Amino acid sequence: MGYPARLLAEGEQIEFEMRPHWRSMVFPSIALILTVAVGSFVEAIVPDGSLQAAIRWIVLGLAFVLLVFWFVRPALAWLTTQYVFTSRRIITRSGVVARRGKDMPYSKVNDVSFEYTIIERILGCGTLTVSSASDDGGLVIRNVPRVEEIQREIYRLSEADAARRHRGADDLPDR
C-alpha cells in the first residue's frame, strides 16, 4: 500500500517509501511458532473427557490471547507503519485505528545521524535521527532498512530541496 498521492503538495513527488526492517517481526514470528507448538502439544496430551474439554478451551483461549498480543498486534503495527521520503519532506505514519504521524520539511533539517548495534549492522538496519530547527526537536526512526544509504539520500534530497527553493526565490518579482 503506497502513500496516497492526493496527500502531497503541488509539485511534490514521492522519492521512495519503506516499512520498518523485517527484524521487527523476528520475535513476534518466534512467539507465533512457539505458541502454536505449545498449544498443539497441550491439546494432544490432554485426554478426552468433560473436564479435559474445559482444559482444552482454556488452552485455546490462552493461546488466542497470547497470539493477539505477541503476533497480531506487532504485525499490524509493522504493516501500518510507513516512512515516506518526498522531494520536499519526510513523512512518518503509524497506527491501525488511532494514527500517528509526523512530517518534517527538508528546510528544517539541521543534521541527520544514524546508529546501529553490531546485530543491526549485520542485519542492515539501524536508528535514524533527523535533527530539526524547530522547537519540537527531531525525528527518531527506528528499524530503518539500509540506514546509511537513507542518511545519504536525505542529505541529497535536502540539498535538492534547498536548490529548488533558491530557484523559486529567484523567480519572484522584485518589490
Secondary structure, 3 states (H helix, E strand, C coil): CCCCHHHCCCCCCEEEEECCCHHHHHHHHHHHHHHHHHHHHHHHHCCCCHHHHHHHHHHHHHHHHHHHHHHHHHHHHHHCCEEEEECCEEEEEECCCCCEEEEEEHHHEEEEEEECCHHHHHHCEEEEEEEECCCCCCEEEEEEECHHHHHHHHHHHHHHHHHHHHHHHHHCCCC
